[in-house]
Amino acid sequence: MESRNLRLVPVMALATAGLMFAGTAGAAAAAPPERSPSTASSTGSEEEASSNWQPDGWYSSEECCHQAGDLGKHYGDWHEYQCKREEKHHGHHDYWWHLYYRS
């Protein structure tokens, strides 16, 4: 049983990554221009560094992350935001939604 689980982990990770890429690519193309930064796909830390994105908080669901991002935008805390699904504790396979913003 253990060896079967070990074989499924890479397959599940690949399938999840493919679904995330397909979902974010379609959402970014279909979203209005104002909303597109919040649905942009993850391209790594160099994107955050080059465009001055700042991390804000971790959320257990994409919906909660977008609600927090919308509130921050509404109250003028930031001009735009994006939510990315990332591993919260490196190596523990616990994926959460991370809110990034820029003024």
C-alpha positions as CSV (number, residue, x, y, z in Angstrom):
1,M,0.0,0.0,0.0
2,E,2.8,2.4,0.8
3,S,4.5,2.0,-2.5
4,R,1.3,2.7,-4.4
5,N,0.8,5.9,-2.4
6,L,4.4,6.9,-3.3
7,R,3.7,6.4,-7.0
8,L,0.5,8.4,-6.8
9,V,2.1,11.5,-5.3
10,P,4.0,12.7,-8.4
11,V,1.0,11.9,-10.6
12,M,-1.3,13.9,-8.3
13,A,1.1,16.8,-8.1
14,L,1.5,16.9,-11.9
15,A,-2.3,16.7,-12.4
16,T,-2.8,19.5,-9.8
17,A,-0.2,21.7,-11.4
18,G,-1.8,21.2,-14.9
19,L,-5.2,22.1,-13.6
20,M,-3.9,25.1,-11.8
21,F,-2.1,26.3,-14.9
22,A,-5.2,25.7,-17.1
23,G,-7.5,27.4,-14.6
24,T,-5.3,30.5,-14.1
25,A,-4.5,30.9,-17.8
26,G,-8.2,30.8,-18.7
27,A,-9.2,33.1,-15.9
28,A,-6.6,35.6,-16.7
29,A,-7.7,35.8,-20.3
30,A,-11.4,36.0,-19.5
31,A,-11.0,38.5,-16.6
32,P,-11.4,42.3,-17.0
33,P,-8.1,44.2,-17.0
34,E,-8.6,45.6,-13.5
35,R,-8.9,42.0,-12.0
36,S,-6.1,40.3,-14.1
37,P,-3.2,40.8,-11.6
38,S,-5.2,39.0,-8.9
39,T,-5.6,35.9,-11.2
40,A,-2.2,35.9,-12.7
41,S,-0.4,32.5,-12.5
42,S,2.6,32.0,-10.3
43,T,6.0,32.6,-12.0
44,G,8.2,32.6,-9.0
45,S,10.0,35.1,-6.7
46,E,11.7,37.0,-9.5
47,E,8.3,38.3,-10.6
48,E,7.6,39.7,-7.1
49,A,11.1,41.2,-6.8
50,S,11.0,42.9,-10.2
51,S,7.5,44.4,-9.8
52,N,7.6,45.2,-6.0
53,W,5.0,42.7,-4.9
54,Q,4.8,42.5,-1.1
55,P,3.5,39.4,0.8
56,D,0.5,40.0,3.1
57,G,-1.0,36.9,4.5
58,W,-1.9,33.2,4.1
59,Y,-5.4,31.9,3.5
60,S,-6.9,28.4,3.5
61,S,-9.0,29.0,0.4
62,E,-8.7,31.0,-2.8
63,E,-12.1,32.7,-2.1
64,C,-10.8,34.0,1.3
65,C,-7.7,35.3,-0.3
66,H,-9.6,37.2,-2.9
67,Q,-12.0,38.6,-0.3
68,A,-9.1,39.9,1.7
69,G,-7.5,41.3,-1.4
70,D,-10.7,43.1,-2.4
71,L,-11.1,44.6,1.1
72,G,-7.5,45.9,1.1
73,K,-8.1,47.4,-2.3
74,H,-11.4,48.9,-1.2
75,Y,-9.8,50.5,1.9
76,G,-6.8,51.8,-0.1
77,D,-4.3,49.6,1.5
78,W,-3.0,48.6,-1.9
79,H,-3.6,49.3,-5.6
80,E,-3.7,45.7,-6.8
81,Y,-3.2,42.2,-5.5
82,Q,-2.8,38.6,-6.5
83,C,-3.4,35.3,-4.8
84,K,-1.0,32.4,-5.4
85,R,-1.2,28.8,-4.2
86,E,2.1,28.1,-2.5
87,E,3.6,25.7,0.1
88,K,3.3,27.4,3.4
89,H,5.9,25.4,5.2
90,H,8.6,24.2,2.8
91,G,8.8,20.4,2.6
92,H,5.5,19.7,4.4
93,H,3.2,19.7,1.3
94,D,0.7,22.0,3.0
95,Y,-0.5,24.4,0.3
96,W,-2.3,27.6,1.1
97,W,-3.2,30.8,-0.8
98,H,-0.7,33.6,-0.3
99,L,-1.8,37.2,-0.9
100,Y,0.6,39.6,-2.6
101,Y,-0.1,43.3,-3.1
102,R,1.5,46.4,-4.5
103,S,0.7,50.0,-3.9
